[in-house]
Amino acid sequence: MTAPAGPPTGISAAERGAKSSGFAAEFKDAVTLRAFGLVLGVLLVQLAFVASYVGAFHSPTPHRIRVAVAAPQQVSGKIVAQLDGLDGAPLRALAAPDAAAARQWVLTRKTDAAFVFDATGTKDTLLVASAGGPSVSQTATQIAQKIEAAQKRQISVTDIRPPNAKDGRGMTPFYLVLGWVIGGYLTATIMGMAAGSRPASRPRTLIRLAALVPYAIVSGIAGAVIVGPVFDALSGHFWVLSGIGALIVLAAGTTALALQTLLGLLGTGVVILLFVVLGNPSSGGVYPAPLLPSFWSTIGQALPPGAGTTLVRNTVYFSGHATAPALWVLGSYAVGGAVLAWAASWWRERRQKVSEATEPAPDAGATTG
């Protein structure tokens, strides 16, 4: 009786070579130059995200916080000069005609705070509006307290426009705008991915632009519902906020569509860079511009997150004062994005036609036997 034959004890060199060759081919097919480039792009965006947020927030330092000064004429100039001359230029003082004017300047966003000098005593008043940014109000208060202590004087702080009771630290405008911006560019991205990342024709681009309009309207109304009737954080401005939301969504959506039409997949990366990596930390939602480094404070109001946050905040808390620049910025993105998207699709159509016209014709001389 013989024992049954067992499994082979080894693998031939030919089989090992075939398996090795198969793995190498699979690896080469999976790890293409395009895939490597995409991963590298993601890494760069990730690092830019960390650098931008840490750079903006790691060390908030006051720089030229606008302060109105209400004081008798004989001492007003001296106080203004003293505040302007502080080390590091944390304040930018402006002489106001009287206390009422100084208060109005704060409420119309001409200044962030107001210093009211008591000529008959030693207790002055600082007026702040923390709805415009609690961190700025707190910083102005700390600076004023330090100065007054050095002068052997006292100061009382009055918050003439605090955030709503259910708005916490006044962050709701920022989070609301953040949601609108994300919704706008994600919708444009999804429409591009649904039928190729690069629209091939102007009609298709026009259809996508038209589709953004009802989405923007619904998104604006839905956002206003959440911050109004649902949570009562920004109540009393429902239809105005709905319109603002629609404008912000259109600004983000049309710009994203334009960049993706023009640059393809790279355009999505540029959108994330503009709106998330650079736009969010510079928006003034966490730290307003006077506390940000110069780069972020300079670009913040030129991007949709910053312009949108200012527009919502000043509409809800400051009767719509100082909103014109933000409206112009958002309107420019909405209209400019739509025009650029259409122009980019026309340019791609033209390139495709030129490419097809220059392709060599198939060999017509070959005959069949």
C-alpha positions as MATLAB code, in Angstrom:
seq = 'MTAPAGPPTGISAAERGAKSSGFAAEFKDAVTLRAFGLVLGVLLVQLAFVASYVGAFHSPTPHRIRVAVAAPQQVSGKIVAQLDGLDGAPLRALAAPDAAAARQWVLTRKTDAAFVFDATGTKDTLLVASAGGPSVSQTATQIAQKIEAAQKRQISVTDIRPPNAKDGRGMTPFYLVLGWVIGGYLTATIMGMAAGSRPASRPRTLIRLAALVPYAIVSGIAGAVIVGPVFDALSGHFWVLSGIGALIVLAAGTTALALQTLLGLLGTGVVILLFVVLGNPSSGGVYPAPLLPSFWSTIGQALPPGAGTTLVRNTVYFSGHATAPALWVLGSYAVGGAVLAWAASWWRERRQKVSEATEPAPDAGATTG';
ca = [
       0.000    0.000    0.000;
       1.448    3.331   -1.007;
       0.962    6.662    0.744;
      -1.132    9.260   -1.079;
       0.760   11.892   -2.957;
       1.075   15.081   -0.907;
       1.033   18.684   -2.126;
       4.063   19.948   -3.980;
       6.788   20.986   -1.615;
       7.994   23.925   -3.671;
       7.151   26.451   -6.366;
       9.114   26.505   -9.559;
      11.212   29.482  -10.525;
       8.902   30.146  -13.479;
       5.865   30.322  -11.198;
       7.667   32.624   -8.773;
       8.685   34.871  -11.653;
       5.126   34.977  -12.976;
       3.750   35.936   -9.558;
       6.447   38.565   -9.084;
       5.777   39.965  -12.541;
       2.033   40.041  -11.846;
       2.480   41.963   -8.589;
       4.829   44.441  -10.227;
       2.366   45.027  -13.031;
      -0.486   45.457  -10.548;
       1.568   47.895   -8.465;
       2.531   49.873  -11.554;
      -1.088   50.030  -12.640;
      -2.312   51.122   -9.182;
       0.412   53.655   -8.355;
       0.366   55.834  -11.453;
       2.003   59.208  -11.831;
      -1.461   60.791  -11.734;
      -2.315   59.016   -8.472;
       0.997   60.112   -6.973;
       0.324   63.697   -8.027;
      -3.134   63.647   -6.448;
      -1.811   62.284   -3.161;
       0.931   64.909   -3.180;
      -1.695   67.591   -3.809;
      -3.762   66.377   -0.860;
      -0.662   66.463    1.345;
       0.082   70.038    0.316;
      -3.513   71.138    1.013;
      -3.364   69.397    4.392;
      -0.148   71.153    5.339;
      -1.501   74.474    4.085;
      -4.619   73.951    6.230;
      -2.541   73.411    9.370;
      -0.184   76.293    8.573;
      -3.022   78.717    7.827;
      -5.066   77.986   10.951;
      -2.080   77.872   13.292;
      -0.572   80.957   11.675;
      -3.788   82.909   12.111;
      -4.741   81.768   15.605;
      -1.557   80.811   17.469;
      -0.850   84.256   18.880;
      -3.679   86.824   18.530;
      -2.160   90.282   18.874;
      -4.116   93.558   18.797;
      -3.246   95.856   15.940;
      -4.945   99.221   15.443;
      -8.248   98.453   17.115;
     -10.375  101.490   16.263;
     -11.373  103.457   19.356;
     -13.416  106.650   19.442;
     -12.301  109.186   22.061;
     -14.886  111.510   23.600;
     -13.182  114.104   25.778;
     -13.033  117.881   26.226;
     -11.133  119.576   23.414;
      -8.250  120.591   25.677;
      -7.392  116.967   26.537;
      -8.797  115.069   23.534;
      -5.681  115.489   21.401;
      -3.424  114.333   24.219;
      -5.499  111.192   24.831;
      -5.610  110.365   21.110;
      -1.838  110.774   20.852;
      -1.292  108.628   23.943;
      -3.461  105.787   22.601;
      -1.904  105.956   19.131;
       1.577  105.931   20.641;
       1.266  102.677   22.602;
       3.970  100.109   21.914;
       3.019   97.791   19.068;
       0.221  100.130   17.894;
      -2.635   98.095   19.415;
      -5.095  101.002   19.080;
      -6.137  103.513   16.423;
      -7.780  106.432   18.192;
     -10.258  108.799   16.549;
     -11.460  111.990   18.257;
     -15.254  112.123   18.509;
     -17.252  115.347   19.012;
     -19.008  114.020   22.115;
     -20.084  110.871   23.954;
     -23.235  110.465   21.868;
     -21.231  110.560   18.639;
     -18.701  108.087   20.041;
     -21.499  105.694   20.945;
     -23.002  106.035   17.476;
     -19.634  105.299   15.875;
     -19.535  101.973   17.687;
     -23.054  101.069   16.589;
     -22.353  101.996   12.958;
     -19.044  100.066   12.982;
     -16.890  103.105   12.371;
     -15.013  102.100   15.529;
     -14.822   98.935   17.639;
     -14.998  100.729   20.985;
     -15.355  104.200   22.488;
     -13.466  105.813   25.363;
     -15.480  108.447   27.219;
     -13.329  110.668   29.461;
     -14.807  112.026   32.687;
     -13.466  115.559   33.060;
     -15.048  116.054   36.490;
     -13.878  112.837   38.150;
     -11.519  109.875   37.859;
     -13.879  107.217   36.526;
     -14.008  106.957   32.736;
     -16.193  104.718   30.560;
     -15.376  102.273   27.785;
     -18.188  101.398   25.393;
     -17.871   98.103   23.517;
     -20.115   96.021   21.247;
     -19.207   92.379   21.800;
     -21.654   91.243   19.092;
     -19.043   92.499   16.635;
     -16.432   90.192   18.132;
     -16.092   89.384   21.838;
     -12.332   88.918   21.600;
     -11.841   92.477   20.339;
     -14.046   93.884   23.096;
     -12.129   91.921   25.722;
      -8.779   93.037   24.341;
      -9.843   96.687   24.246;
     -11.061   96.362   27.832;
      -7.739   94.894   28.999;
      -5.747   97.658   27.302;
      -7.990  100.381   28.751;
      -7.772   98.933   32.264;
      -3.993   98.838   32.056;
      -3.767  102.443   30.888;
      -6.220  103.693   33.483;
      -4.413  101.911   36.302;
      -1.174  103.602   35.269;
      -2.963  106.992   35.367;
      -4.488  106.276   38.815;
      -7.948  106.334   37.266;
     -10.809  103.837   37.078;
     -12.819  102.645   34.118;
     -16.230  101.055   33.784;
     -17.065   98.935   30.764;
     -20.503   99.021   29.124;
     -21.439   96.528   26.430;
     -23.918   98.479   24.314;
     -24.515   95.670   21.790;
     -23.958   92.150   23.173;
     -24.822   89.000   21.189;
     -28.301   87.520   21.517;
     -28.802   85.359   24.579;
     -28.854   82.189   22.445;
     -25.962   83.247   20.237;
     -23.327   82.318   22.808;
     -20.147   84.222   22.026;
     -21.528   85.687   18.822;
     -20.246   82.812   16.703;
     -23.548   81.927   15.012;
     -23.003   84.268   12.007;
     -19.669   82.581   11.287;
     -21.026   79.041   11.518;
     -24.058   79.948    9.423;
     -21.912   81.434    6.665;
     -19.514   78.491    6.852;
     -22.402   76.119    6.161;
     -23.612   78.201    3.233;
     -20.145   78.408    1.666;
     -19.532   74.662    2.037;
     -22.946   73.878    0.558;
     -22.295   76.134   -2.422;
     -18.972   74.697   -3.495;
     -19.900   71.084   -2.688;
     -23.017   71.338   -4.851;
     -20.992   72.698   -7.764;
     -18.438   69.911   -7.278;
     -21.089   67.183   -7.209;
     -22.706   68.494  -10.387;
     -19.307   68.391  -12.081;
     -18.575   64.854  -10.883;
     -21.976   63.571  -11.978;
     -21.049   63.806  -15.655;
     -17.322   64.411  -15.748;
     -15.305   67.001  -13.900;
     -14.960   69.273  -16.943;
     -18.166   70.423  -18.643;
     -17.702   70.002  -22.399;
     -20.208   72.579  -23.590;
     -21.663   75.953  -22.843;
     -25.235   74.634  -22.647;
     -24.230   72.176  -19.931;
     -22.521   74.946  -17.989;
     -25.593   77.166  -18.273;
     -27.762   74.325  -17.015;
     -25.519   73.863  -13.986;
     -25.500   77.599  -13.273;
     -29.282   77.644  -13.505;
     -29.514   74.654  -11.153;
     -27.494   76.565   -8.547;
     -30.176   79.256   -8.282;
     -33.012   77.194   -6.741;
     -30.493   75.374   -4.557;
     -29.174   78.722   -3.282;
     -32.693   79.963   -2.523;
     -33.648   76.797   -0.634;
     -30.302   76.791    1.196;
     -30.688   80.433    2.238;
     -34.194   79.854    3.602;
     -33.183   76.639    5.378;
     -30.239   78.344    7.074;
     -32.437   81.218    8.226;
     -34.934   78.698    9.635;
     -32.217   76.961   11.659;
     -30.762   80.111   13.243;
     -34.190   81.731   13.635;
     -37.272   79.674   14.479;
     -35.342   76.520   15.404;
     -32.628   77.829   17.749;
     -33.651   81.491   18.131;
     -29.994   82.536   17.796;
     -30.458   85.197   15.096;
     -34.177   85.868   15.193;
     -36.038   88.769   13.647;
     -34.259   88.885   10.281;
     -35.642   85.827    8.517;
     -36.115   87.029    4.949;
     -33.046   89.251    4.943;
     -30.903   86.338    6.103;
     -32.533   84.097    3.509;
     -31.486   86.522    0.768;
     -27.983   86.850    2.179;
     -27.693   83.076    2.335;
     -28.760   82.689   -1.293;
     -26.149   85.255   -2.346;
     -23.378   83.531   -0.365;
     -24.262   80.105   -1.797;
     -24.267   81.521   -5.325;
     -20.926   83.249   -4.735;
     -19.322   80.011   -3.555;
     -21.093   77.782   -6.083;
     -20.458   79.790   -9.245;
     -16.826   80.404   -8.287;
     -16.304   76.692   -7.659;
     -17.978   75.803  -10.956;
     -15.790   78.303  -12.804;
     -12.536   77.029  -11.312;
     -13.476   73.395  -11.867;
     -14.495   74.106  -15.463;
     -11.253   75.939  -16.086;
      -8.829   73.713  -14.171;
     -10.618   70.389  -13.776;
      -9.723   68.460  -10.635;
      -7.103   71.055   -9.760;
      -9.907   73.616   -9.582;
     -11.440   71.732   -6.650;
      -8.152   72.060   -4.792;
      -8.039   75.795   -5.512;
     -11.609   76.156   -4.200;
     -10.697   74.402   -0.942;
      -7.586   76.569   -0.657;
      -9.565   79.798   -1.096;
     -12.678   79.030    0.923;
     -11.422   76.682    3.659;
      -7.658   76.977    4.059;
      -7.492   80.765    3.668;
     -11.090   81.934    3.940;
     -12.180   80.480    7.259;
      -9.326   81.581    9.562;
      -9.273   85.068    8.006;
     -13.056   85.555    8.100;
     -13.175   87.255   11.496;
     -15.442   84.592   12.908;
     -13.038   83.425   15.605;
     -10.737   86.457   15.840;
     -11.736   89.685   14.054;
      -9.247   91.394   11.756;
      -7.595   93.640   14.423;
      -6.336   90.505   16.215;
      -5.093   88.610   13.142;
      -1.642   88.758   11.555;
      -1.435   91.190    8.655;
      -1.718   88.586    5.874;
      -4.988   87.123    7.196;
      -6.475   90.486    8.175;
      -5.748   91.791    4.661;
      -7.341   88.955    2.678;
     -10.240   88.161    5.026;
     -12.864   90.572    3.712;
     -11.939   89.836    0.079;
     -13.106   86.201    0.371;
     -16.708   84.928    0.694;
     -16.389   83.548    4.264;
     -15.152   86.889    5.615;
     -17.509   89.057    3.572;
     -20.424   86.782    4.463;
     -19.661   86.798    8.181;
     -19.443   90.586    8.235;
     -22.650   90.911    6.227;
     -24.643   88.633    8.527;
     -23.186   90.059   11.728;
     -23.695   93.710   10.787;
     -27.180   93.040    9.417;
     -28.400   91.291   12.568;
     -26.662   93.366   15.227;
     -25.832   96.746   13.687;
     -28.874   97.627   11.546;
     -27.088   96.885    8.291;
     -24.327   99.459    8.749;
     -20.980   98.901    6.981;
     -22.334   96.128    4.772;
     -21.825   97.661    1.320;
     -18.247   96.363    0.817;
     -19.316   92.825    1.759;
     -22.258   92.975   -0.658;
     -19.955   94.088   -3.468;
     -17.504   91.269   -2.744;
     -20.172   88.558   -2.698;
     -21.931   89.967   -5.746;
     -18.641   90.057   -7.642;
     -17.958   86.392   -6.846;
     -21.492   85.355   -7.847;
     -21.552   87.246  -11.150;
     -17.860   86.871  -11.924;
     -17.976   83.128  -11.239;
     -20.911   82.670  -13.604;
     -19.240   84.670  -16.382;
     -15.928   82.855  -15.911;
     -17.630   79.442  -15.919;
     -19.355   80.208  -19.229;
     -16.158   81.663  -20.736;
     -14.124   78.650  -19.593;
     -16.589   76.232  -21.205;
     -16.439   78.251  -24.447;
     -12.647   78.169  -24.344;
     -12.656   74.393  -23.869;
     -15.067   73.924  -26.743;
     -12.817   75.984  -28.970;
      -9.720   74.036  -27.939;
     -11.481   70.768  -28.641;
     -12.523   71.889  -32.123;
      -8.979   73.027  -32.930;
      -7.603   69.723  -31.663;
     -10.042   67.725  -33.779;
      -9.259   69.814  -36.867;
      -5.512   69.237  -36.527;
      -5.698   65.490  -35.963;
      -4.195   63.510  -38.899;
      -6.777   61.841  -41.126;
      -6.779   58.028  -41.212;
      -4.716   56.404  -43.990;
      -7.047   56.193  -46.970;
      -4.512   54.535  -49.268;
      -4.736   51.116  -47.682;
      -6.738   48.595  -49.739;
      -8.211   45.288  -48.833;
      -7.383   42.184  -50.818;
];
